[in-house]
Amino acid sequence: MVPEAETRGVLDELQRLRARVPLLAGALAASTDGLVLAHDTPGIEAEGVAALTAAALGVSIRMTEATGRGGFRELLVRGESGYIATYAAGSSAVLTLLAEDRINVGRLHLEGRRAGARIGELVDTALERAERTPPMPRTAPSRGTPNRTLPQRPT
């Protein structure tokens, strides 16, 4: 799980991205398995979009592998009313952008790729730091009494 400080940084990046690209209707960062990390998606159910992104990502990865196109980088879907673009964001996250039909797709890709790279750095760094930090030792509760003590600070 990504610590809250980095999640705030991801949300800040999503909000800056939406400010830079006026025709962007929403932005969502999720883990590759479909868990929302941060979102700025007014009127859209973020959890559902994250789950659908994970499903589309799975198919996209299989397609790039089956056709010899290398690792996944991005996916663009165009509907009647706009675009859904998904970009790799480091090794364990993705960025999904919802854009209006009038958006300049080149600008969408440029900004999406840059934001994906920044979000990927934030998430990957946080996960690496979490792996290096050993968990605090847990003490077993004494028999007969409920465990109501707080963890002790290291001295």
N, C-alpha and C positions, 0 to 999 in steps of 0.2 A: 504494500500500500504506500502511496506517495504521501509524505508528511504535509501538514496543512500549510506551512510556509511556502512550499513549492507549488501547492495547489493554488494558492493566492497569486503566485507569479504567473502560472498558466492562465488564470482568469484575467489578469492584467493584460497579458499578451493577446488574448481573444478580444478584449475590449478595445485595445489599440488597433488591432486589425480591422474591426468593424468601423472604427472611426476613420481609418485610412481609405476604406473601400465602401463608398456610400450605398452601392446596390447590393451589399451583402446583407442578407436577411437574418442570418444566424451563424454561429460558430460553436463547435463542440470539440473538446479533446476527450478521448476515451482510451482505455487500455485496449490492447489487441483482443482481449476476450470479452469486450463489450461493457465494461464498467465505466461510468462517467467520472472523469477527473475534474472537469470544469466545463461550464457552458454559458453562453450568452445567446439564448435561443428563445426570444419572446414568442409566446403562443405555440410553441412546439414542445412535445413531450421528449425531453432529453434522453431518458432511459430507453425509450423505444427506438430512437434514432441510433443510440450507441449500440444496442443489440443488433439492429439491422446493419449497421456499419461493420460489426464483427462478422456477420454472415457474408456480406459482400466481400470483405477482406479475405475470408477463407477461400471463396471462389476465385478471387483475383490472384491470390498466391498460387493456387493450383494452375490457373491459366498461364501465368508467366513461367512457371516451372515446366509445364507440359509443352510449351512452345519455344523453350530455350531463350526466353527474354530476360533472364536474370531475376533478381529479387524485386519485390513489389516496391513501387515508388508512388504511384497515384492512380486514381480512378475517377472518371468523369461520367456522370449520367445527366442526360438532358431530358426534361419533361416538357410538357406543353407550356408550363408557367415558369420555368427556370431550370437551374442547374443544382446538382449535388456533387461536390468535389471532395474526394478523400485523399489525403496525403500521408505518407509515412512520417512519423514524428519520433525519430530515434528507434531504438530496438524493441520497445514495448508499448508504444502508443501510436495513435492516429489522430489526425485533425480532419474533421468533416465540416465543410462550409456549405451553406445554403444561400444561393444567389438568385436574384431576379433575372428574367429572360434577357433584359437589355444590357447586362453586364458585359464588359470587355473581357473575353475569356483569357486573353493573354495576360491582362492585369491580374485576373483571378489566380492564374497559375503562378505568376511571379510572386504575388503577396502570399499565397497559400504555401508555396515551397519555402519561402523565407520564414514564415511563422511556424511551419512544421519543424524546420531545423531548430529554431529557438526553443520550441516546446519540447522537442526531443532531447535537447541538452539539459533542460531543467529536470525532466522526468528521469532520464538515465543517470544524471548526477545524484539525484535524490535516492534512487534505488541502489546505486553503488555504495553510497554512504550508509544506507540502512543495512546492507549486507556486511559492511565492515564493522558496524557497531554491535558488539555482543549484547545479547539480551540481559536485562538485570536478573540476578539470581532470585528465584522464588523460594520462600521459606514455607515449609509445610505447617499447616495449622496444628495446634496441639489438640489432642483428643478431648472430646467433651465440650470444647468451647468453639463457637463459630469464629471464622477468620474475619475479624473486623479491624485488623491493623493495616495501616498504610505501609507501603514499601519504605524501607529505611534508606536515607541518603548515604551514599558512600562517604567515608571519612578519609 
